[in-house]
Amino acid sequence: MKGQRETVSTQDAMEMLGVSKATVTRLVRDGELDAYKLTPGLTSDYRIYLDSIESLLKRRQQTAR
């Protein structure tokens, strides 16, 4: 659908970024990844917006140069 952003699971984000679940959670809390929780609660997994992962990967590439 037009206008809807694609999301991925916490597990997918972990694999794409090569980091742990704790790191994905920290990146979301720090505002480096845009996401939402599937259900309210402290232990609920996130759905992370794919474009925010791509943006973070690009920023990492630029700082690595």
Backbone as XML, in Angstrom:
<?xml version="1.0"?>
<chain id="A" units="angstrom">
  <residue number="1" name="MET">
    <atom name="N" x="0.823" y="-1.187" z="0.000"/>
    <atom name="CA" x="0.000" y="0.000" z="0.000"/>
    <atom name="C" x="0.867" y="1.250" z="0.000"/>
  </residue>
  <residue number="2" name="LYS">
    <atom name="N" x="0.419" y="2.211" z="-0.701"/>
    <atom name="CA" x="1.156" y="3.453" z="-0.783"/>
    <atom name="C" x="1.081" y="4.195" z="0.548"/>
  </residue>
  <residue number="3" name="GLY">
    <atom name="N" x="2.212" y="4.712" z="0.981"/>
    <atom name="CA" x="2.242" y="5.489" z="2.202"/>
    <atom name="C" x="2.586" y="4.678" z="3.438"/>
  </residue>
  <residue number="4" name="GLN">
    <atom name="N" x="2.515" y="3.360" z="3.369"/>
    <atom name="CA" x="2.855" y="2.540" z="4.519"/>
    <atom name="C" x="4.322" y="2.147" z="4.460"/>
  </residue>
  <residue number="5" name="ARG">
    <atom name="N" x="4.962" y="2.238" z="5.611"/>
    <atom name="CA" x="6.377" y="1.881" z="5.694"/>
    <atom name="C" x="6.514" y="0.400" z="6.023"/>
  </residue>
  <residue number="6" name="GLU">
    <atom name="N" x="7.446" y="-0.259" z="5.363"/>
    <atom name="CA" x="7.691" y="-1.678" z="5.598"/>
    <atom name="C" x="8.431" y="-1.849" z="6.918"/>
  </residue>
  <residue number="7" name="THR">
    <atom name="N" x="8.062" y="-2.890" z="7.660"/>
    <atom name="CA" x="8.725" y="-3.180" z="8.926"/>
    <atom name="C" x="9.332" y="-4.577" z="8.898"/>
  </residue>
  <residue number="8" name="VAL">
    <atom name="N" x="10.267" y="-4.781" z="9.825"/>
    <atom name="CA" x="10.875" y="-6.098" z="10.013"/>
    <atom name="C" x="10.856" y="-6.416" z="11.504"/>
  </residue>
  <residue number="9" name="SER">
    <atom name="N" x="11.028" y="-7.680" z="11.821"/>
    <atom name="CA" x="11.046" y="-8.115" z="13.218"/>
    <atom name="C" x="12.356" y="-7.722" z="13.892"/>
  </residue>
  <residue number="10" name="THR">
    <atom name="N" x="12.352" y="-7.794" z="15.201"/>
    <atom name="CA" x="13.575" y="-7.545" z="15.965"/>
    <atom name="C" x="14.669" y="-8.505" z="15.508"/>
  </residue>
  <residue number="11" name="GLN">
    <atom name="N" x="14.306" y="-9.769" z="15.314"/>
    <atom name="CA" x="15.276" y="-10.777" z="14.870"/>
    <atom name="C" x="15.870" y="-10.403" z="13.515"/>
  </residue>
  <residue number="12" name="ASP">
    <atom name="N" x="15.029" y="-9.976" z="12.582"/>
    <atom name="CA" x="15.527" y="-9.564" z="11.263"/>
    <atom name="C" x="16.470" y="-8.377" z="11.388"/>
  </residue>
  <residue number="13" name="ALA">
    <atom name="N" x="16.104" y="-7.411" z="12.229"/>
    <atom name="CA" x="16.958" y="-6.239" z="12.439"/>
    <atom name="C" x="18.299" y="-6.654" z="13.021"/>
  </residue>
  <residue number="14" name="MET">
    <atom name="N" x="18.283" y="-7.590" z="13.956"/>
    <atom name="CA" x="19.532" y="-8.096" z="14.548"/>
    <atom name="C" x="20.440" y="-8.665" z="13.460"/>
  </residue>
  <residue number="15" name="GLU">
    <atom name="N" x="19.869" y="-9.455" z="12.571"/>
    <atom name="CA" x="20.651" y="-10.088" z="11.510"/>
    <atom name="C" x="21.155" y="-9.064" z="10.506"/>
  </residue>
  <residue number="16" name="MET">
    <atom name="N" x="20.314" y="-8.103" z="10.148"/>
    <atom name="CA" x="20.717" y="-7.094" z="9.164"/>
    <atom name="C" x="21.847" y="-6.213" z="9.688"/>
  </residue>
  <residue number="17" name="LEU">
    <atom name="N" x="21.791" y="-5.906" z="10.980"/>
    <atom name="CA" x="22.785" y="-5.004" z="11.581"/>
    <atom name="C" x="23.968" y="-5.751" z="12.189"/>
  </residue>
  <residue number="18" name="GLY">
    <atom name="N" x="23.825" y="-7.056" z="12.380"/>
    <atom name="CA" x="24.895" y="-7.841" z="12.989"/>
    <atom name="C" x="25.106" y="-7.496" z="14.456"/>
  </residue>
  <residue number="19" name="VAL">
    <atom name="N" x="23.986" y="-7.285" z="15.167"/>
    <atom name="CA" x="24.065" y="-6.904" z="16.581"/>
    <atom name="C" x="23.118" y="-7.769" z="17.402"/>
  </residue>
  <residue number="20" name="SER">
    <atom name="N" x="23.194" y="-7.629" z="18.711"/>
    <atom name="CA" x="22.349" y="-8.393" z="19.627"/>
    <atom name="C" x="20.982" y="-7.735" z="19.788"/>
  </residue>
  <residue number="21" name="LYS">
    <atom name="N" x="20.072" y="-8.469" z="20.417"/>
    <atom name="CA" x="18.738" y="-7.935" z="20.697"/>
    <atom name="C" x="18.844" y="-6.720" z="21.615"/>
  </residue>
  <residue number="22" name="ALA">
    <atom name="N" x="19.739" y="-6.782" z="22.585"/>
    <atom name="CA" x="19.924" y="-5.653" z="23.503"/>
    <atom name="C" x="20.366" y="-4.403" z="22.745"/>
  </residue>
  <residue number="23" name="THR">
    <atom name="N" x="21.210" y="-4.569" z="21.746"/>
    <atom name="CA" x="21.679" y="-3.425" z="20.956"/>
    <atom name="C" x="20.550" y="-2.858" z="20.114"/>
  </residue>
  <residue number="24" name="VAL">
    <atom name="N" x="19.729" y="-3.710" z="19.515"/>
    <atom name="CA" x="18.577" y="-3.225" z="18.742"/>
    <atom name="C" x="17.656" y="-2.425" z="19.662"/>
  </residue>
  <residue number="25" name="THR">
    <atom name="N" x="17.388" y="-2.947" z="20.844"/>
    <atom name="CA" x="16.536" y="-2.252" z="21.810"/>
    <atom name="C" x="17.134" y="-0.898" z="22.171"/>
  </residue>
  <residue number="26" name="ARG">
    <atom name="N" x="18.436" y="-0.850" z="22.399"/>
    <atom name="CA" x="19.100" y="0.414" z="22.739"/>
    <atom name="C" x="19.012" y="1.402" z="21.578"/>
  </residue>
  <residue number="27" name="LEU">
    <atom name="N" x="19.216" y="0.929" z="20.360"/>
    <atom name="CA" x="19.133" y="1.800" z="19.191"/>
    <atom name="C" x="17.732" y="2.392" z="19.033"/>
  </residue>
  <residue number="28" name="VAL">
    <atom name="N" x="16.716" y="1.601" z="19.334"/>
    <atom name="CA" x="15.335" y="2.103" z="19.281"/>
    <atom name="C" x="15.133" y="3.146" z="20.379"/>
  </residue>
  <residue number="29" name="ARG">
    <atom name="N" x="15.554" y="2.823" z="21.593"/>
    <atom name="CA" x="15.365" y="3.751" z="22.722"/>
    <atom name="C" x="16.152" y="5.044" z="22.533"/>
  </residue>
  <residue number="30" name="ASP">
    <atom name="N" x="17.298" y="4.952" z="21.884"/>
    <atom name="CA" x="18.131" y="6.142" z="21.640"/>
    <atom name="C" x="17.651" y="6.950" z="20.431"/>
  </residue>
  <residue number="31" name="GLY">
    <atom name="N" x="16.656" y="6.429" z="19.724"/>
    <atom name="CA" x="16.105" y="7.147" z="18.580"/>
    <atom name="C" x="16.869" y="6.943" z="17.283"/>
  </residue>
  <residue number="32" name="GLU">
    <atom name="N" x="17.802" y="5.989" z="17.267"/>
    <atom name="CA" x="18.556" y="5.725" z="16.041"/>
    <atom name="C" x="17.795" y="4.811" z="15.080"/>
  </residue>
  <residue number="33" name="LEU">
    <atom name="N" x="16.837" y="4.063" z="15.607"/>
    <atom name="CA" x="15.953" y="3.238" z="14.787"/>
    <atom name="C" x="14.517" y="3.613" z="15.119"/>
  </residue>
  <residue number="34" name="ASP">
    <atom name="N" x="13.712" y="3.721" z="14.090"/>
    <atom name="CA" x="12.300" y="4.048" z="14.242"/>
    <atom name="C" x="11.530" y="2.736" z="14.314"/>
  </residue>
  <residue number="35" name="ALA">
    <atom name="N" x="10.734" y="2.564" z="15.384"/>
    <atom name="CA" x="10.039" y="1.298" z="15.599"/>
    <atom name="C" x="8.819" y="1.502" z="16.482"/>
  </residue>
  <residue number="36" name="TYR">
    <atom name="N" x="8.045" y="0.442" z="16.601"/>
    <atom name="CA" x="6.935" y="0.434" z="17.545"/>
    <atom name="C" x="6.838" y="-0.954" z="18.160"/>
  </residue>
  <residue number="37" name="LYS">
    <atom name="N" x="6.222" y="-1.033" z="19.329"/>
    <atom name="CA" x="6.047" y="-2.317" z="19.998"/>
    <atom name="C" x="4.801" y="-3.014" z="19.461"/>
  </residue>
  <residue number="38" name="LEU">
    <atom name="N" x="4.877" y="-4.321" z="19.359"/>
    <atom name="CA" x="3.735" y="-5.104" z="18.894"/>
    <atom name="C" x="2.583" y="-5.020" z="19.885"/>
  </residue>
  <residue number="39" name="THR">
    <atom name="N" x="2.895" y="-5.121" z="21.156"/>
    <atom name="CA" x="1.887" y="-4.989" z="22.210"/>
    <atom name="C" x="2.489" y="-4.168" z="23.329"/>
  </residue>
  <residue number="40" name="PRO">
    <atom name="N" x="1.670" y="-3.440" z="24.067"/>
    <atom name="CA" x="2.209" y="-2.668" z="25.193"/>
    <atom name="C" x="2.823" y="-3.614" z="26.218"/>
  </residue>
  <residue number="41" name="GLY">
    <atom name="N" x="3.927" y="-3.230" z="26.760"/>
    <atom name="CA" x="4.568" y="-4.049" z="27.778"/>
    <atom name="C" x="6.068" y="-3.981" z="27.648"/>
  </residue>
  <residue number="42" name="LEU">
    <atom name="N" x="6.728" y="-4.243" z="28.737"/>
    <atom name="CA" x="8.180" y="-4.110" z="28.765"/>
    <atom name="C" x="8.898" y="-5.159" z="27.934"/>
  </residue>
  <residue number="43" name="THR">
    <atom name="N" x="8.321" y="-6.349" z="27.795"/>
    <atom name="CA" x="9.037" y="-7.433" z="27.118"/>
    <atom name="C" x="8.587" y="-7.656" z="25.673"/>
  </residue>
  <residue number="44" name="SER">
    <atom name="N" x="7.671" y="-6.856" z="25.189"/>
    <atom name="CA" x="7.181" y="-7.016" z="23.827"/>
    <atom name="C" x="8.284" y="-6.682" z="22.812"/>
  </residue>
  <residue number="45" name="ASP">
    <atom name="N" x="8.322" y="-7.464" z="21.739"/>
    <atom name="CA" x="9.280" y="-7.190" z="20.669"/>
    <atom name="C" x="8.844" y="-5.973" z="19.861"/>
  </residue>
  <residue number="46" name="TYR">
    <atom name="N" x="9.811" y="-5.411" z="19.161"/>
    <atom name="CA" x="9.574" y="-4.260" z="18.301"/>
    <atom name="C" x="9.336" y="-4.707" z="16.863"/>
  </residue>
  <residue number="47" name="ARG">
    <atom name="N" x="8.677" y="-3.864" z="16.107"/>
    <atom name="CA" x="8.664" y="-3.915" z="14.646"/>
    <atom name="C" x="9.464" y="-2.691" z="14.230"/>
  </residue>
  <residue number="48" name="ILE">
    <atom name="N" x="10.549" y="-2.910" z="13.527"/>
    <atom name="CA" x="11.463" y="-1.835" z="13.158"/>
    <atom name="C" x="11.230" y="-1.470" z="11.702"/>
  </residue>
  <residue number="49" name="TYR">
    <atom name="N" x="11.143" y="-0.175" z="11.454"/>
    <atom name="CA" x="10.933" y="0.290" z="10.079"/>
    <atom name="C" x="12.198" y="0.043" z="9.259"/>
  </residue>
  <residue number="50" name="LEU">
    <atom name="N" x="12.016" y="-0.632" z="8.133"/>
    <atom name="CA" x="13.127" y="-1.014" z="7.270"/>
    <atom name="C" x="13.930" y="0.198" z="6.799"/>
  </residue>
  <residue number="51" name="ASP">
    <atom name="N" x="13.247" y="1.295" z="6.480"/>
    <atom name="CA" x="13.983" y="2.467" z="6.015"/>
    <atom name="C" x="14.883" y="3.056" z="7.098"/>
  </residue>
  <residue number="52" name="SER">
    <atom name="N" x="14.527" y="2.878" z="8.366"/>
    <atom name="CA" x="15.397" y="3.390" z="9.428"/>
    <atom name="C" x="16.645" y="2.521" z="9.583"/>
  </residue>
  <residue number="53" name="ILE">
    <atom name="N" x="16.514" y="1.216" z="9.309"/>
    <atom name="CA" x="17.682" y="0.330" z="9.325"/>
    <atom name="C" x="18.617" y="0.702" z="8.178"/>
  </residue>
  <residue number="54" name="GLU">
    <atom name="N" x="18.039" y="0.902" z="6.992"/>
    <atom name="CA" x="18.850" y="1.280" z="5.833"/>
    <atom name="C" x="19.567" y="2.601" z="6.074"/>
  </residue>
  <residue number="55" name="SER">
    <atom name="N" x="18.892" y="3.545" z="6.692"/>
    <atom name="CA" x="19.489" y="4.845" z="7.004"/>
    <atom name="C" x="20.644" y="4.698" z="7.995"/>
  </residue>
  <residue number="56" name="LEU">
    <atom name="N" x="20.450" y="3.870" z="9.017"/>
    <atom name="CA" x="21.512" y="3.639" z="9.999"/>
    <atom name="C" x="22.718" y="2.981" z="9.337"/>
  </residue>
  <residue number="57" name="LEU">
    <atom name="N" x="22.484" y="2.007" z="8.459"/>
    <atom name="CA" x="23.590" y="1.345" z="7.763"/>
    <atom name="C" x="24.363" y="2.336" z="6.890"/>
  </residue>
  <residue number="58" name="LYS">
    <atom name="N" x="23.651" y="3.249" z="6.215"/>
    <atom name="CA" x="24.315" y="4.266" z="5.400"/>
    <atom name="C" x="25.162" y="5.197" z="6.260"/>
  </residue>
  <residue number="59" name="ARG">
    <atom name="N" x="24.596" y="5.610" z="7.408"/>
    <atom name="CA" x="25.368" y="6.487" z="8.314"/>
    <atom name="C" x="26.625" y="5.784" z="8.805"/>
  </residue>
  <residue number="60" name="ARG">
    <atom name="N" x="26.513" y="4.505" z="9.113"/>
    <atom name="CA" x="27.683" y="3.748" z="9.578"/>
    <atom name="C" x="28.738" y="3.655" z="8.481"/>
  </residue>
  <residue number="61" name="GLN">
    <atom name="N" x="28.299" y="3.453" z="7.237"/>
    <atom name="CA" x="29.245" y="3.374" z="6.116"/>
    <atom name="C" x="29.976" y="4.697" z="5.935"/>
  </residue>
  <residue number="62" name="GLN">
    <atom name="N" x="29.253" y="5.798" z="6.046"/>
    <atom name="CA" x="29.858" y="7.115" z="5.849"/>
    <atom name="C" x="30.854" y="7.435" z="6.950"/>
  </residue>
  <residue number="63" name="THR">
    <atom name="N" x="30.586" y="7.046" z="8.178"/>
    <atom name="CA" x="31.523" y="7.335" z="9.257"/>
    <atom name="C" x="32.721" y="6.396" z="9.230"/>
  </residue>
  <residue number="64" name="ALA">
    <atom name="N" x="32.579" y="5.235" z="8.562"/>
    <atom name="CA" x="33.681" y="4.282" z="8.472"/>
    <atom name="C" x="34.723" y="4.698" z="7.442"/>
  </residue>
  <residue number="65" name="ARG">
    <atom name="N" x="34.372" y="5.638" z="6.588"/>
    <atom name="CA" x="35.298" y="6.060" z="5.520"/>
    <atom name="C" x="36.368" y="6.956" z="6.028"/>
  </residue>
</chain>
